[in-house]
Amino acid sequence: MHTAFFCEVTDAWQGDGEPIIYGNYQKDMKAKAMESFKSFKETGKSPEEKEER
């Protein structure tokens, strides 16, 4: 399933550094995103949630 958002940009700013492009995501970020997703599916908790001790 995919979701498409259609909108009008009303305000924007240009930050410092290079913009992210899909190639960067595929190369540098996708593996971590997939690990986080698998962990969420197994535990039902986001990776940022800490286990209570």
N, C-alpha and C positions, 0 to 999 in steps of 0.2 A: 504494500500500500504506500502511496506517495501523497503528499499534501502540497498543493501549490498555493502560494500567497501572491495576490495581485494588489499592489498598493501604489500610492503616490508618495514620493519622498518629499517631505516638507522642510526638513532641516538636516544638515550633515556637517561633518567636520573631517578634515584630513589629518590623521595622526602621523606620528613619526615612524620611520621604518618602512619596510617593504609590505605591500598588501599581500594577503594570503591568496593563493590561487589553488585550484583543485589539484594540480600536480603536487604542490607542497603538502596538501592534506593527505593525498595518497601515499606519498613518500615518508612523511614525518609523523603524521598524527593518527592515521587510520588504525594501526595496530593497537595503540593505547585505547582508542575509542572502542574497538571490538572487545578488548579485554574487559573494559568497564561494563559493557553491555552484557557479556557473558556472566560476569559476577553478579550483576543486577538480576538477571534471569534466574540464577541459582539461589540467591539469597533474598531477593525482594527489597534489598537496600541499596542505596546509591553508594558508590565507592568512597564518597566523602564522609559518610556516616561512620562513626567510630563505635566499636563494640563496647558495651558497658562492662566494666570489670567488677 
